[in-house]
Amino acid sequence: MSNLNIKAFVFDAYGTLFDVHSVIEKCNELFSDKGEEISQIWRQKQLEYSFLRQLMGTYTTFFVITQDALHYACKQVGVDLTGEKEKKLLDAYLELNHYEETGSVLEELKPYQKAIFSNGSLDMLSPLVEQSPFGHLLDEVLTVDEVKQFKPTPMSYQLVLEKLGVRREEVLFMSSNPWDIAGATNFGFYTAWINRQEKVMDELGVRPHFEYKDLNGILEHMS
């Protein structure tokens, strides 16, 4: 047991609760020889475009960014993205598998506030949560769309405090993305980096408070 006074457990969605691997599988299925390359460029550009649009002041939803990044990836590798293939790939984001421990961890955390906080827009997050077996265990699904500020801006994380009615030091924020952990730590949340793929932490002058290989580790912060 830790001595933190955590009142809200807040989770990023992609890579933290849900495995984006099914998107990679769909890429491989539709573009067998170039699926891996497409999926890597797609994810890279998806993040890059959210950061660039934030800097440029040209906010649009994460769905549009995901679509634009897919178009770029297909042009870059020289494949023809038909309307049918585009729909199948974008639909894959609505049907992601969850990590196996997610449901049992959320069940354990029942006495606490639990929320998703994602750059994803509700048109992507709502179907995803509804098709999962643990949607009823979440109190809130929060999206940056409400403030039109992408993570990792401080203003985006402020939404969590307003919606959940907690202070920064009462939040434990989980993400598998080092840049998201850096942003949340910088904002003043306690952070747990869910480092599923044994990545190296970004050099941004902040470190996560905790690091675990999966979500089970966060249960030590139940008071």
VOTORTI-834059 format. One line per field, with one value per residue: residue number from 1; residue in one letter; chain; z, x, y of N, C-alpha, C in turn. Coordinates in steps of 0.001 Angstrom, whole numbers, plus 500000, padded with zeros to 6 digits. Each point is the difference from the previous one (the first is absolute). Layout:
<recs>
i <- c(NUM,...)
aa <- c(a,...)
ch <- c(A,...)
n.z <- c(Z,...)
n.x <- c(X,...)
n.y <- c(Y,...)
ca.z <- c(Z,...)
ca.x <- c(X,...)
ca.y <- c(Y,...)
c.z <- c(Z,...)
c.x <- c(X,...)
c.y <- c(Y,...)
</recs>
This chain:
<recs>
i <- c(1,2,3,4,5,6,7,8,9,10,11,12,13,14,15,16,17,18,19,20,21,22,23,24,25,26,27,28,29,30,31,32,33,34,35,36,37,38,39,40,41,42,43,44,45,46,47,48,49,50,51,52,53,54,55,56,57,58,59,60,61,62,63,64,65,66,67,68,69,70,71,72,73,74,75,76,77,78,79,80,81,82,83,84,85,86,87,88,89,90,91,92,93,94,95,96,97,98,99,100,101,102,103,104,105,106,107,108,109,110,111,112,113,114,115,116,117,118,119,120,121,122,123,124,125,126,127,128,129,130,131,132,133,134,135,136,137,138,139,140,141,142,143,144,145,146,147,148,149,150,151,152,153,154,155,156,157,158,159,160,161,162,163,164,165,166,167,168,169,170,171,172,173,174,175,176,177,178,179,180,181,182,183,184,185,186,187,188,189,190,191,192,193,194,195,196,197,198,199,200,201,202,203,204,205,206,207,208,209,210,211,212,213,214,215,216,217,218,219,220,221,222,223)
aa <- c(m,s,n,l,n,i,k,a,f,v,f,d,a,y,g,t,l,f,d,v,h,s,v,i,e,k,c,n,e,l,f,s,d,k,g,e,e,i,s,q,i,w,r,q,k,q,l,e,y,s,f,l,r,q,l,m,g,t,y,t,t,f,f,v,i,t,q,d,a,l,h,y,a,c,k,q,v,g,v,d,l,t,g,e,k,e,k,k,l,l,d,a,y,l,e,l,n,h,y,e,e,t,g,s,v,l,e,e,l,k,p,y,q,k,a,i,f,s,n,g,s,l,d,m,l,s,p,l,v,e,q,s,p,f,g,h,l,l,d,e,v,l,t,v,d,e,v,k,q,f,k,p,t,p,m,s,y,q,l,v,l,e,k,l,g,v,r,r,e,e,v,l,f,m,s,s,n,p,w,d,i,a,g,a,t,n,f,g,f,y,t,a,w,i,n,r,q,e,k,v,m,d,e,l,g,v,r,p,h,f,e,y,k,d,l,n,g,i,l,e,h,m,s)
ch <- c(A,A,A,A,A,A,A,A,A,A,A,A,A,A,A,A,A,A,A,A,A,A,A,A,A,A,A,A,A,A,A,A,A,A,A,A,A,A,A,A,A,A,A,A,A,A,A,A,A,A,A,A,A,A,A,A,A,A,A,A,A,A,A,A,A,A,A,A,A,A,A,A,A,A,A,A,A,A,A,A,A,A,A,A,A,A,A,A,A,A,A,A,A,A,A,A,A,A,A,A,A,A,A,A,A,A,A,A,A,A,A,A,A,A,A,A,A,A,A,A,A,A,A,A,A,A,A,A,A,A,A,A,A,A,A,A,A,A,A,A,A,A,A,A,A,A,A,A,A,A,A,A,A,A,A,A,A,A,A,A,A,A,A,A,A,A,A,A,A,A,A,A,A,A,A,A,A,A,A,A,A,A,A,A,A,A,A,A,A,A,A,A,A,A,A,A,A,A,A,A,A,A,A,A,A,A,A,A,A,A,A,A,A,A,A,A,A,A,A,A,A,A,A)
n.z <- c(500000,499186,500322,498698,499907,499240,499339,498986,499373,499274,498949,499343,498772,498970,500076,500700,499545,498829,499381,499478,500485,500316,500185,500623,500671,500124,500333,500748,500448,500015,500572,499622,498900,500224,500575,500291,498797,499437,500803,499754,498692,499942,500881,499331,498852,500538,500646,498936,499327,501062,500062,498686,499985,501095,499458,498941,501032,499377,501152,499934,499833,500959,499755,499796,501115,500557,499446,500348,501182,499909,499544,500924,500945,499475,499947,501238,500231,499413,500899,499344,500671,499787,499681,499410,499506,499658,499624,499423,499566,499656,499476,499605,499965,499486,499614,500597,500076,501180,500821,500151,500610,498940,499652,500343,499390,498996,500034,500159,499022,500151,501200,498978,499751,498862,499242,498754,499678,498835,499093,500106,498918,500458,498743,500570,501094,499717,498679,500193,500822,499142,499088,500972,500725,499986,498953,500608,499996,498882,500755,499306,498804,500318,499188,499424,499274,501302,499976,498999,500907,499120,500615,500538,499477,500862,499051,499273,500793,499879,498846,500296,500439,498934,499229,500631,500042,499488,500886,499508,501287,499620,498917,499651,499141,499182,499423,498794,499741,499782,498826,500125,500391,499071,499152,500390,499982,498865,499722,500589,499042,500836,499555,499276,499601,499159,500306,499184,499275,501280,499866,499448,501205,499479,499438,500893,500821,499707,501125,499622,500802,499108,499902,499172,499947,500958,499873,500172,499563,499364,500188,500004,499171,500207,500619)
n.x <- c(500850,499600,500695,499761,499420,499995,499317,500841,499654,500912,499381,501137,499534,500571,500176,498992,498776,500219,500070,500859,500380,498697,500422,501094,499249,499131,501032,500456,498751,499936,501182,499884,500528,499055,499286,501133,500478,498838,499878,501298,499923,498938,500528,501143,499321,499301,501081,500783,498929,499780,501300,500085,498825,500445,501194,499355,499312,500126,499360,500048,498950,500196,498706,499875,500704,499266,498952,500403,500317,498827,499406,500679,499727,498784,499984,500500,499227,499183,499007,499056,499616,499274,498799,499902,501232,499781,498783,500530,500954,499159,499221,501215,500033,498845,500851,500809,500890,499546,500870,500493,500892,499592,499167,500924,500879,499168,499763,501300,500009,499017,500623,500843,500216,499437,500966,499542,501233,499457,500977,499561,499239,498854,500067,501204,499907,498860,500108,501230,499594,499019,500941,500568,500517,500738,499266,499214,501275,499848,500422,501107,499624,501177,499697,501167,499098,499796,501330,499962,500559,500888,499968,501122,499087,500496,499507,500541,501054,499865,499597,500989,500668,499631,500199,501125,500210,501208,500982,501002,500297,498720,500732,499734,500885,499373,501163,499905,499529,501307,499610,499025,500836,500837,498978,499532,501245,500261,498795,500530,499624,499597,501079,499358,501235,499038,501187,498997,500627,500238,499291,500648,500065,499117,500976,499050,500946,499139,499762,499512,498961,499318,500524,499075,500066,499060,498679,500337,501098,499000,499651,501317,499348,499347,499275)
n.y <- c(498805,500993,501086,499822,501183,498908,500930,500223,498887,500631,499481,500006,500131,500599,498685,500561,500265,500599,498846,500861,498828,500034,501264,499589,499141,501003,500768,499008,499951,501324,500165,498764,500543,500923,499059,499394,500295,499690,498947,499839,500270,499236,499165,499994,500005,499019,499606,499942,499584,499224,499707,499778,499384,499419,499828,499524,499473,498809,500067,498684,499231,499126,499923,501302,500192,499048,500595,501226,499482,499375,501100,500685,499095,499969,501332,500052,498945,500875,499970,499364,501075,498927,500481,498814,500063,501254,499659,498936,500803,500971,499070,499604,501343,499628,499060,500848,499046,499590,500568,498794,500809,500697,499030,499102,500805,500282,498714,499788,500890,499140,500025,500047,501302,499612,500480,500029,500374,500325,499989,498761,500162,500486,500454,500068,500769,500629,499752,500468,500949,500308,499707,500711,499004,501114,500360,499088,499629,500694,501002,500217,500447,500511,501000,500194,499343,499782,499957,499086,499216,499616,498821,500442,500833,500878,500815,499040,499851,501305,499493,499180,501059,500686,498954,499685,501314,499791,499887,500688,500239,500066,500296,498730,500459,499146,499770,499444,501240,499935,500514,499087,499060,500463,500107,498808,499543,500626,499517,498918,499134,499055,499414,499096,499793,499650,499557,499745,500905,500256,501089,501017,500557,500871,500694,500223,499548,499023,499353,498834,500118,499261,498788,499527,498681,500075,500005,498745,500594,500610,498745,500166,500803,498870,500946)
ca.z <- c(500000,500025,500897,499221,500217,498645,499940,498623,499132,498662,499033,498560,499372,498997,500485,501463,500228,498741,499187,498615,499091,499001,498857,499252,499344,498880,498975,499388,499260,498791,499209,500582,499945,500546,501161,501159,499705,500042,501376,500738,499545,500398,501419,500156,499477,500847,501130,499482,499568,501175,500568,499065,499991,501269,499858,498943,500363,499029,500612,499429,500856,499836,498895,498753,500006,499716,498572,499244,500171,499179,498601,499817,500052,498763,498919,500242,499597,498609,499804,499707,501106,499540,501051,500772,500875,501005,501003,500797,500883,501031,500856,500893,501217,500834,500434,500532,501153,501224,500663,500757,501420,500158,500703,501408,500703,500192,501000,501295,500293,500057,500945,499586,498700,498916,498757,498861,499488,498743,498855,499110,500090,500464,498903,500019,501334,500481,499508,500540,501395,500035,499591,500972,501101,501255,499853,501150,501163,499858,500371,498975,498838,499738,498778,499835,499104,500801,500181,498738,500333,500063,500888,501423,500505,501357,499980,499757,501243,500906,499826,500947,501315,499939,499826,501095,501273,500860,499875,499210,500786,500284,498749,499449,498561,499352,498545,499458,499158,500787,499869,500792,501387,500236,500101,501218,501136,499968,500451,501446,500363,500197,498732,499902,498614,499709,498976,499541,498963,500471,499305,500780,500296,499294,500761,500017,501285,501030,500034,500628,501421,500074,498709,500092,498698,499653,500920,501335,500933,500592,501121,501277,500413,500685,501405)
ca.x <- c(499150,500760,499406,499366,498558,499437,498541,499581,500912,499687,500716,500007,499283,500738,501260,499951,498880,499689,501147,499805,500567,499029,500133,501154,499530,499130,500910,500658,498984,499605,501200,500827,501453,500388,499163,500811,500525,498869,499522,501000,499930,498669,500047,500965,499393,498833,500533,500659,498984,499338,500957,500167,498775,499987,500938,499524,498706,498992,499429,498913,499835,500976,499525,500478,501457,500253,499690,501053,501255,499868,500183,501429,500754,499771,500711,501438,500469,499590,498877,498716,499055,498614,499059,499657,501146,500083,498951,500390,501112,499506,499102,500819,500229,498789,499834,501290,500018,500536,501015,499267,499819,499264,498730,500177,500573,498924,499091,500654,500006,498607,499692,500618,499629,500814,499664,500910,500264,500670,499963,498956,498712,498941,499550,500895,500076,498720,499787,501062,499667,498733,500189,500876,499234,500193,499528,499163,500858,500600,499095,500038,500885,500332,500765,500547,499082,499227,500778,500717,501427,500531,501092,500290,499923,499450,498575,499225,499903,499129,498635,499818,499700,498674,498950,499982,499930,501124,501223,501035,500703,499060,499851,501050,499765,500691,500122,501128,500761,500927,499718,498796,500465,500777,499056,499196,500905,500271,498789,499880,499380,500830,499944,500482,500277,499723,501029,499749,500955,501361,500544,500860,499273,500453,500836,499273,500214,499106,499951,498773,500147,500007,500067,499531,499912,498574,499161,499900,500875,499410,499136,500676,499658,498715,500278)
ca.y <- c(501195,501252,500983,501064,500126,500027,499950,499732,499267,500508,499166,500221,498875,499227,499435,499886,499073,499313,499612,500457,499001,499541,500913,499488,498764,500374,500523,498846,499254,500742,500317,498935,500193,501305,500279,500402,501336,500929,500174,500784,501400,500484,500364,501090,501221,500287,500774,501196,500963,500587,500960,501119,500806,500726,501115,500896,500573,499550,498797,499214,498816,498918,499148,500622,499828,498579,499839,500688,499254,498783,500406,500264,498733,499235,500704,499848,498658,499781,499068,500629,499871,500144,500385,498797,499675,501064,499750,498826,500366,500921,499209,499163,500783,499944,498610,499536,499092,500593,499178,498986,500303,501261,499816,499617,501152,500980,499415,500216,501437,500443,501078,501257,500545,499447,500692,500058,501337,499666,500913,499504,500688,499089,499134,498841,499392,499446,498626,499140,499696,499261,498600,499339,499413,500741,501374,500374,500246,501328,501089,501049,499905,501405,500221,501351,500706,500952,501239,500216,500080,498644,499629,500205,501378,500084,500311,498779,499223,500763,499470,498888,500578,500624,498984,499030,500713,499584,500796,499317,498977,498903,499250,499143,499957,498884,499991,499239,500922,500823,501437,500265,499927,501217,501109,499867,500224,501436,500689,499836,498724,498815,499267,498618,499659,498591,499775,498620,499564,500271,501167,500889,501233,501193,500934,501271,500654,499446,498539,499501,499654,498533,499317,498605,499334,499968,500778,499389,500711,501201,499619,500290,501361,500016,500282)
c.z <- c(500000,500931,499252,500306,498645,500054,498602,499239,498563,498982,498612,499368,499141,500519,501494,500412,498774,499159,498546,498975,498938,498780,499117,499228,498768,498856,499242,499128,498658,499084,500444,499998,500660,501260,501199,499828,500102,501438,500821,499624,500455,501459,500228,499580,500819,501192,499529,499624,501192,500643,499104,499968,501299,499897,498990,500379,499031,500489,499097,500802,499667,498897,498671,499879,499643,498518,499133,500058,499167,498527,499704,499913,498696,498806,500117,499521,498606,499790,499781,501152,499468,501174,500907,500980,501108,501120,500904,501003,501112,500965,500998,501315,500956,500635,500583,501130,501211,500557,501052,501455,500240,500837,501478,500813,500264,501044,501412,500444,500155,500969,499547,498716,498948,498692,498932,499690,498779,499019,498999,500186,500339,498896,499860,501335,500430,499481,500599,501424,500085,499617,500960,501134,501298,499928,501205,501245,499951,500342,498919,498835,499550,498750,499932,499093,500757,500171,498750,500239,500111,501157,499163,500473,501415,500020,499764,501293,501036,499945,501008,501374,500027,499966,501199,501378,500988,499823,499252,500747,500418,498777,499776,498534,499373,498489,499604,499168,500833,499936,500839,501490,500352,500200,501299,501261,500130,500540,501512,500449,500512,498736,500133,498519,499817,498802,499507,499061,500348,499186,500924,500211,499230,500933,499953,501370,501101,499901,500568,501472,500184,498588,500200,498605,499550,501098,501412,501041,500714,501225,501345,500504,500530,501475,500910)
c.x <- c(500889,499299,499415,498507,499309,498481,499478,501122,499605,500920,499979,499344,500922,501362,500028,498900,499750,501256,499750,500501,499004,499983,501146,499599,499161,500824,500669,499040,499688,501176,501111,501492,500444,499228,500762,500500,498888,499595,500979,499948,498679,500023,500931,499364,498778,500437,500574,498970,499277,500922,500113,498761,499866,500889,499507,498693,498902,499371,498959,499914,501034,499566,500508,501512,500378,499785,501103,501322,499994,500209,501480,500781,499858,500676,501496,500514,499494,498922,498710,499025,498590,499117,499664,501122,500153,498984,500381,501101,499545,499052,500776,500286,498815,499819,501283,499805,500531,501081,499325,499753,499075,498736,500161,500578,498917,499000,500551,499900,498591,499724,500490,499365,500959,499565,501046,500211,500900,499984,498931,498708,498917,499491,500897,499928,498701,499743,501002,499670,498735,500173,500909,499156,500085,499518,499213,500822,500668,498976,499915,500881,500240,500866,500484,499113,499209,500729,500796,501483,500520,500973,501276,499958,499432,498491,499140,499800,499106,498563,499697,499598,498578,498886,499884,499968,501070,501161,501062,500620,499088,499769,501215,499659,500864,500042,501172,500907,500916,499688,498779,500338,500798,499075,499212,500837,500301,498808,499801,499233,501085,499841,500561,500153,499775,500872,499939,501083,501448,500666,500944,499226,500605,500793,499360,500075,499048,500005,498654,500243,500126,500077,499613,499928,498555,499211,499920,500818,499338,499149,500675,499669,498567,500272,499145)
c.y <- c(501251,500974,501195,500020,500127,499868,499673,499303,500329,499320,500613,498765,499123,499553,499787,499032,499128,499808,500428,498967,499546,500921,499525,498732,500311,500586,498854,499195,500677,500314,499056,500293,501301,500373,500525,501429,501048,500273,500843,501471,500620,500479,501195,501330,500415,500866,501332,501070,500626,501043,501245,500892,500797,501248,501032,500698,499628,498693,499348,498718,498927,499041,500551,499841,498559,499699,500626,499236,498718,500331,500232,498689,499214,500657,499755,498639,499610,498953,500795,499734,500230,500421,498840,499640,501042,499754,498833,500349,500940,499283,499138,500715,499944,498628,499420,499004,500762,499079,499131,500363,501192,499844,499717,501158,501045,499515,500235,501465,500578,501153,501389,500528,499439,500651,499713,501470,499853,501170,499570,500768,498978,499083,498772,499259,499313,498586,499015,499566,499154,498529,499236,499413,500807,501448,500488,500313,501380,501071,501065,499559,501434,500110,501444,500843,501073,501327,500367,500319,498577,499825,500036,501464,500014,500256,498749,499214,500695,499483,498894,500537,500569,498956,499064,500666,499584,500979,499173,498827,498843,499113,499109,499795,498915,500183,499121,500905,500890,501493,500409,499990,501254,501199,499978,500230,501486,500795,499884,498771,499045,499157,498588,499672,498499,499622,498556,499482,500317,501103,500758,501291,501173,500920,501388,500682,499563,498474,499574,499700,498491,499439,498538,499397,499811,500709,499427,500770,501162,499679,500252,501399,500122,500222,499123)
</recs>
